[in-house]
Every structure is written in C-alpha cells, then in structure tokens.
Amino acid sequence: MTTIKIQTNDGIDFLIEKNLIIKSKTINGMLTDLCIDENNQDFIPLFKINSKTFKKIVEWLEYHKDDPPMPDSPNHEKESDDIIDWDLEFFATMTDEEIFELILASTFLDIGYLYDTGCKTVANVLKKNTPRSNRKRYGLKDDFTDEQRAQIAKEREDEE
C-alpha cells in the first residue's frame, strides 16, 4: 500500500493511502509537481485545512473510494435530493460551521463530489426553512426594503 504524508495547518501529520488522496485533483497535481512519491520523506502541506476537517475528508474519501469519477460536464444535472443515505448521515453529524469548513476544503482540494454533496446539504436546509429562520440560523441581516419585500411577494404569486 502506497501512502502519502499530508500535514494540516495545525501541524498534524497524516499518512493517507495514495489511491484515496488522488481523488483530490489539487493533491494529485502536487504529487506530480513536487515529485513526491512513497519513497520520499517530504509531505504535502495543507495550509488552508485543519486536522479536524481533514479527518472528515479522509472519512468521506474512505467511504467513497470505489465510486466512479464524477462527470465534469456542466450539463450534468445536480438535484439537491439525490444524496445517498450515508452522506445524509455523514453531514447530519456536523454543525453548520463544520459543513462550511468541509465545503471550503473540498473546493481547495478540488474534490467535486464532496463539494457538490456539501452544497446540496446546505441547499436542502435552505429549502426546508423560511427566509426568516434561515437568516436567524446563519446570522444574516434582513436588509430588504418594504418595496423589495412587496416585489418578491408579487413574483411568488405570479409563479403559483
């Protein structure tokens, strides 16, 4: 088993199976660019990712290790309700802050399927709640004017 050493921004080292971590296009590129292989004692530094978030990424990668590559096509439909049960449970154990950290980390690491699943999770939360409860949950200020609220209400009526 070939392993690669990864170091998170809080100085924690991980030995990760190469076949798992190359699902990250960023790390796959770093392995090539930095000429790092299993015989090399160097590590790949992840200055933007802490160990807690990286552990979640590794957990997710281990579960999805046999998944086929996700289509890169922009025409690929991405419905927010097509999340598998394991991923639903995985994200359900996390706080909003942890989910956002994971989404940011998956963007940096270029792990498209993890990014999409995290965004779908957030989209589902937003869809099932009212704008007022979403603003409260995410600490957002309601800065709409009365005219803007009336316009939105009118547009919603027209859609129905």
Backbone as CSV, one residue per row, in Angstrom:
resi,resn,N_x,N_y,N_z,CA_x,CA_y,CA_z,C_x,C_y,C_z
1,MET,0.847,-1.184,0.000,0.000,0.000,0.000,0.888,1.241,0.000
2,THR,0.679,2.094,-0.969,1.423,3.328,-1.095,0.748,4.412,-0.264
3,THR,1.519,5.106,0.576,0.952,6.180,1.385,1.667,7.494,1.098
4,ILE,0.948,8.561,1.328,1.464,9.913,1.150,1.288,10.643,2.470
5,LYS,2.308,11.422,2.839,2.255,12.180,4.083,1.660,13.566,3.807
6,ILE,0.638,13.879,4.577,-0.054,15.170,4.475,0.072,15.864,5.827
7,GLN,0.330,17.169,5.810,0.382,17.926,7.059,-0.638,19.053,6.994
8,THR,-1.530,19.103,8.002,-2.567,20.132,8.058,-2.003,21.421,8.647
9,ASN,-2.797,22.473,8.598,-2.304,23.781,9.043,-2.062,23.879,10.546
10,ASP,-2.545,22.894,11.312,-2.266,22.883,12.747,-1.122,21.912,13.094
11,GLY,-0.338,21.528,12.074,0.868,20.747,12.292,0.661,19.256,12.494
12,ILE,-0.519,18.743,12.220,-0.794,17.317,12.393,-0.472,16.591,11.087
13,ASP,0.284,15.483,11.212,0.655,14.677,10.053,-0.304,13.511,9.876
14,PHE,-0.629,13.217,8.628,-1.478,12.089,8.255,-0.748,11.271,7.202
15,LEU,-0.796,9.963,7.329,-0.345,9.064,6.269,-1.601,8.542,5.590
16,ILE,-1.787,8.904,4.341,-3.011,8.598,3.611,-2.669,7.707,2.421
17,GLU,-3.516,6.724,2.193,-3.335,5.884,1.018,-3.388,6.752,-0.234
18,LYS,-2.412,6.551,-1.096,-2.334,7.360,-2.314,-3.590,7.223,-3.160
19,ASN,-4.126,5.997,-3.261,-5.319,5.808,-4.095,-6.532,6.573,-3.569
20,LEU,-6.550,6.934,-2.280,-7.631,7.757,-1.726,-7.402,9.228,-2.024
21,ILE,-6.210,9.689,-1.720,-5.949,11.124,-1.753,-5.855,11.663,-3.173
22,ILE,-5.588,10.808,-4.146,-5.524,11.326,-5.514,-6.914,11.630,-6.079
23,LYS,-7.976,11.342,-5.310,-9.311,11.820,-5.704,-9.350,13.345,-5.649
24,SER,-8.396,13.926,-4.923,-8.233,15.375,-4.899,-7.379,15.768,-6.095
25,LYS,-7.965,16.544,-6.999,-7.195,16.992,-8.166,-6.028,17.884,-7.741
26,THR,-6.216,18.639,-6.674,-5.149,19.512,-6.181,-3.968,18.687,-5.698
27,ILE,-4.227,17.697,-4.873,-3.134,16.876,-4.331,-2.502,16.033,-5.434
28,ASN,-3.306,15.519,-6.323,-2.768,14.759,-7.440,-1.774,15.621,-8.229
29,GLY,-2.128,16.874,-8.451,-1.223,17.802,-9.132,0.029,18.088,-8.322
30,MET,-0.132,18.245,-7.006,1.027,18.496,-6.139,1.995,17.317,-6.165
31,LEU,1.464,16.100,-6.156,2.328,14.914,-6.194,3.206,14.932,-7.436
32,THR,2.610,15.324,-8.537,3.365,15.400,-9.787,4.340,16.575,-9.761
33,ASP,3.844,17.761,-9.410,4.668,18.973,-9.441,5.827,18.935,-8.458
34,LEU,5.592,18.359,-7.264,6.628,18.323,-6.230,7.453,17.037,-6.258
35,CYS,7.134,16.160,-7.203,7.839,14.875,-7.344,7.844,14.090,-6.033
36,ILE,6.704,14.030,-5.385,6.585,13.289,-4.128,6.027,11.912,-4.437
37,ASP,6.684,10.891,-3.916,6.176,9.533,-4.051,6.345,8.802,-2.731
38,GLU,6.031,7.495,-2.718,6.062,6.726,-1.472,7.461,6.617,-0.871
39,ASN,8.498,6.832,-1.661,9.872,6.739,-1.157,10.387,8.078,-0.640
40,ASN,9.639,9.109,-0.857,10.041,10.459,-0.480,9.592,10.745,0.950
41,GLN,10.434,11.352,1.726,10.101,11.678,3.111,9.385,13.025,3.247
42,ASP,9.230,13.730,2.145,8.552,15.022,2.171,7.061,14.835,2.425
43,PHE,6.415,15.929,2.764,4.976,15.896,2.987,4.325,16.990,2.161
44,ILE,3.048,16.841,1.974,2.267,17.869,1.288,1.614,18.733,2.363
45,PRO,1.958,20.013,2.384,1.353,20.902,3.387,-0.013,21.413,2.931
46,LEU,-0.969,21.349,3.826,-2.303,21.892,3.545,-2.514,23.097,4.462
47,PHE,-2.048,24.234,4.021,-2.080,25.443,4.843,-3.485,25.960,5.105
48,LYS,-4.454,25.521,4.307,-5.814,26.045,4.452,-6.762,25.079,5.152
49,ILE,-6.273,23.917,5.598,-7.165,22.897,6.155,-6.637,22.428,7.502
50,ASN,-7.519,22.419,8.516,-7.112,21.939,9.838,-7.332,20.425,9.946
51,SER,-6.776,19.837,10.978,-6.809,18.378,11.123,-8.233,17.844,11.326
52,LYS,-9.067,18.578,12.040,-10.443,18.115,12.265,-11.191,17.996,10.944
53,THR,-11.058,18.995,10.099,-11.709,18.976,8.794,-11.089,17.900,7.907
54,PHE,-9.772,17.776,7.955,-9.116,16.780,7.106,-9.514,15.358,7.505
55,LYS,-9.704,15.112,8.795,-10.170,13.787,9.234,-11.532,13.467,8.618
56,LYS,-12.413,14.469,8.552,-13.726,14.255,7.936,-13.577,13.975,6.438
57,ILE,-12.657,14.663,5.792,-12.416,14.429,4.369,-11.929,12.995,4.156
58,VAL,-11.001,12.548,4.984,-10.480,11.185,4.861,-11.594,10.168,5.098
59,GLU,-12.432,10.413,6.091,-13.569,9.520,6.355,-14.464,9.432,5.119
60,TRP,-14.756,10.591,4.533,-15.599,10.629,3.345,-14.921,9.906,2.173
61,LEU,-13.624,10.157,1.972,-12.888,9.508,0.881,-12.861,7.987,1.048
62,GLU,-12.683,7.533,2.282,-12.642,6.089,2.525,-13.969,5.439,2.155
63,TYR,-15.066,6.079,2.502,-16.366,5.508,2.149,-16.568,5.501,0.631
64,HIS,-16.141,6.559,-0.042,-16.389,6.730,-1.477,-15.230,6.253,-2.356
65,LYS,-14.314,5.478,-1.807,-13.106,5.102,-2.555,-13.394,4.338,-3.846
66,ASP,-14.489,3.621,-3.910,-14.794,2.835,-5.102,-15.786,3.516,-6.040
67,ASP,-16.163,4.746,-5.733,-17.102,5.477,-6.584,-16.457,5.792,-7.933
68,PRO,-17.244,5.771,-8.994,-16.702,6.205,-10.286,-16.460,7.713,-10.247
69,PRO,-15.602,8.209,-11.117,-15.375,9.663,-11.150,-16.668,10.406,-11.462
70,MET,-16.799,11.557,-10.848,-17.986,12.372,-11.086,-17.863,13.064,-12.437
71,PRO,-18.941,13.137,-13.209,-18.862,13.820,-14.511,-18.485,15.286,-14.328
72,ASP,-17.589,15.774,-15.172,-17.197,17.180,-15.126,-18.110,18.050,-15.975
73,SER,-19.012,17.431,-16.696,-19.869,18.145,-17.626,-20.771,19.141,-16.903
74,PRO,-20.806,20.385,-17.373,-21.723,21.359,-16.766,-23.182,21.010,-17.041
75,ASN,-23.433,20.096,-17.963,-24.798,19.683,-18.277,-25.300,18.606,-17.324
76,HIS,-24.403,18.094,-16.488,-24.796,17.064,-15.531,-25.768,17.686,-14.531
77,GLU,-26.979,17.137,-14.465,-27.980,17.695,-13.553,-27.596,17.406,-12.118
78,LYS,-27.729,18.405,-11.292,-27.371,18.283,-9.886,-28.581,18.634,-9.046
79,GLU,-29.342,17.629,-8.693,-30.517,17.821,-7.864,-30.115,17.700,-6.402
80,SER,-30.680,18.529,-5.564,-30.291,18.511,-4.147,-30.882,17.337,-3.386
81,ASP,-31.804,16.604,-4.008,-32.413,15.488,-3.284,-31.812,14.129,-3.669
82,ASP,-30.705,14.123,-4.396,-30.098,12.852,-4.781,-28.846,12.534,-3.950
83,ILE,-28.929,12.792,-2.670,-27.831,12.492,-1.749,-28.064,11.095,-1.180
84,ILE,-27.034,10.262,-1.217,-27.188,8.900,-0.697,-27.322,8.935,0.827
85,ASP,-27.894,7.885,1.382,-28.163,7.831,2.821,-26.901,8.015,3.663
86,TRP,-25.796,7.392,3.259,-24.569,7.517,4.044,-24.134,8.976,4.135
87,ASP,-24.197,9.694,3.012,-23.811,11.111,3.009,-24.775,11.956,3.842
88,LEU,-26.064,11.623,3.791,-27.030,12.348,4.626,-26.661,12.225,6.098
89,GLU,-26.339,11.004,6.511,-25.956,10.772,7.910,-24.621,11.440,8.236
90,PHE,-23.676,11.370,7.315,-22.359,11.978,7.498,-22.502,13.476,7.784
91,PHE,-23.262,14.174,6.964,-23.430,15.619,7.153,-24.341,15.947,8.330
92,ALA,-25.268,15.050,8.668,-26.175,15.292,9.790,-25.432,15.350,11.123
93,THR,-24.257,14.742,11.200,-23.484,14.746,12.444,-22.663,16.017,12.614
94,MET,-22.698,16.886,11.623,-21.839,18.068,11.624,-22.626,19.345,11.916
95,THR,-21.925,20.316,12.487,-22.519,21.642,12.680,-22.471,22.392,11.351
96,ASP,-23.220,23.490,11.270,-23.174,24.321,10.059,-21.743,24.777,9.783
97,GLU,-21.042,25.185,10.822,-19.661,25.657,10.651,-18.765,24.549,10.085
98,GLU,-18.938,23.333,10.588,-18.133,22.212,10.095,-18.458,21.901,8.630
99,ILE,-19.722,22.000,8.267,-20.111,21.768,6.874,-19.477,22.815,5.972
100,PHE,-19.527,24.076,6.382,-18.925,25.132,5.563,-17.409,24.959,5.464
101,GLU,-16.763,24.549,6.555,-15.317,24.269,6.514,-15.024,23.154,5.517
102,LEU,-15.854,22.120,5.529,-15.669,20.989,4.621,-15.886,21.414,3.166
103,ILE,-16.873,22.249,2.928,-17.113,22.752,1.572,-15.918,23.567,1.093
104,LEU,-15.410,24.443,1.940,-14.236,25.236,1.562,-13.025,24.346,1.301
105,ALA,-12.820,23.354,2.162,-11.689,22.445,1.996,-11.834,21.630,0.715
106,SER,-13.049,21.184,0.410,-13.244,20.400,-0.811,-13.044,21.260,-2.051
107,THR,-13.304,22.549,-1.936,-13.019,23.472,-3.038,-11.510,23.579,-3.230
108,PHE,-10.781,23.814,-2.147,-9.326,23.929,-2.216,-8.699,22.650,-2.761
109,LEU,-9.203,21.498,-2.298,-8.639,20.211,-2.716,-9.187,19.743,-4.064
110,ASP,-10.188,20.419,-4.560,-10.834,20.063,-5.822,-11.333,18.619,-5.795
111,ILE,-12.220,18.366,-4.832,-12.923,17.089,-4.739,-14.384,17.409,-5.044
112,GLY,-14.720,17.342,-6.321,-16.008,17.822,-6.804,-17.217,17.176,-6.170
113,TYR,-17.185,15.861,-6.013,-18.357,15.167,-5.481,-18.604,15.551,-4.014
114,LEU,-17.555,15.696,-3.242,-17.704,16.123,-1.843,-18.233,17.557,-1.795
115,TYR,-17.700,18.420,-2.637,-18.168,19.798,-2.709,-19.665,19.839,-3.051
116,ASP,-20.038,19.109,-4.102,-21.443,19.101,-4.522,-22.362,18.586,-3.414
117,THR,-21.931,17.523,-2.743,-22.766,16.945,-1.695,-22.909,17.906,-0.517
118,GLY,-21.838,18.596,-0.163,-21.918,19.594,0.900,-22.851,20.739,0.532
119,CYS,-22.739,21.203,-0.704,-23.609,22.297,-1.152,-25.069,21.850,-1.218
120,LYS,-25.304,20.620,-1.654,-26.673,20.099,-1.685,-27.252,20.025,-0.274
121,THR,-26.410,19.659,0.679,-26.853,19.583,2.073,-27.321,20.953,2.556
122,VAL,-26.524,21.976,2.274,-26.889,23.343,2.667,-28.142,23.784,1.914
123,ALA,-28.217,23.470,0.631,-29.395,23.847,-0.165,-30.662,23.230,0.412
124,ASN,-30.574,21.994,0.855,-31.751,21.337,1.433,-32.195,22.011,2.726
125,VAL,-31.237,22.457,3.521,-31.580,23.191,4.749,-32.285,24.490,4.378
126,LEU,-31.740,25.197,3.398,-32.328,26.469,2.986,-33.737,26.272,2.415
127,LYS,-33.921,25.214,1.639,-35.227,24.967,1.015,-36.307,24.635,2.030
128,LYS,-35.947,23.915,3.080,-36.986,23.470,4.015,-37.330,24.532,5.064
129,ASN,-36.560,25.590,5.144,-36.803,26.633,6.141,-37.294,27.911,5.478
130,THR,-37.883,28.755,6.279,-38.343,30.055,5.784,-37.146,31.001,5.697
131,PRO,-37.277,32.045,4.893,-36.193,33.026,4.843,-35.851,33.590,6.228
132,ARG,-36.874,33.823,7.038,-36.644,34.365,8.382,-35.808,33.392,9.222
133,SER,-36.166,32.098,9.203,-35.407,31.141,10.011,-34.003,30.931,9.450
134,ASN,-33.847,31.014,8.123,-32.503,30.912,7.541,-31.632,32.098,7.951
135,ARG,-32.220,33.295,7.952,-31.449,34.470,8.388,-31.008,34.311,9.833
136,LYS,-31.925,33.814,10.667,-31.591,33.622,12.079,-30.507,32.553,12.236
137,ARG,-30.666,31.434,11.542,-29.711,30.325,11.650,-28.301,30.743,11.229
138,TYR,-28.209,31.510,10.153,-26.902,31.865,9.607,-26.455,33.278,9.974
139,GLY,-27.219,33.941,10.847,-26.816,35.263,11.316,-26.825,36.316,10.228
140,LEU,-27.817,36.245,9.343,-27.909,37.191,8.238,-28.888,38.306,8.573
141,LYS,-28.541,39.499,8.160,-29.369,40.665,8.411,-30.433,40.783,7.321
142,ASP,-31.650,41.108,7.716,-32.726,41.360,6.762,-32.625,42.814,6.328
143,ASP,-32.047,43.040,5.149,-31.855,44.417,4.699,-32.744,44.769,3.505
144,PHE,-33.819,43.984,3.306,-34.758,44.317,2.246,-35.627,45.492,2.676
145,THR,-35.943,46.335,1.726,-36.889,47.419,1.981,-38.300,46.845,1.855
146,ASP,-39.286,47.612,2.319,-40.682,47.175,2.193,-41.052,46.995,0.723
147,GLU,-40.515,47.862,-0.136,-40.797,47.761,-1.576,-40.220,46.459,-2.145
148,GLN,-39.019,46.106,-1.741,-38.402,44.870,-2.223,-39.183,43.643,-1.741
149,ARG,-39.625,43.662,-0.495,-40.428,42.554,0.030,-41.722,42.407,-0.756
150,ALA,-42.357,43.535,-1.068,-43.603,43.512,-1.839,-43.348,42.956,-3.242
151,GLN,-42.255,43.336,-3.852,-41.909,42.832,-5.193,-41.686,41.322,-5.166
152,ILE,-40.995,40.830,-4.144,-40.746,39.385,-4.007,-42.062,38.644,-3.815
153,ALA,-42.928,39.177,-2.961,-44.230,38.555,-2.734,-45.037,38.497,-4.028
154,LYS,-44.999,39.581,-4.823,-45.718,39.606,-6.094,-45.147,38.561,-7.063
155,GLU,-43.823,38.439,-7.128,-43.191,37.447,-8.009,-43.553,36.035,-7.600
156,ARG,-43.637,35.784,-6.309,-44.044,34.449,-5.827,-45.474,34.132,-6.217
157,GLU,-46.347,35.133,-6.124,-47.741,34.937,-6.522,-47.836,34.605,-8.004
158,ASP,-47.047,35.317,-8.825,-47.065,35.099,-10.260,-46.565,33.693,-10.634
159,GLU,-45.670,33.139,-9.824,-45.131,31.807,-10.096,-46.150,30.717,-9.808
160,GLU,-47.062,30.985,-8.898,-48.035,29.950,-8.491,-49.201,29.884,-9.380
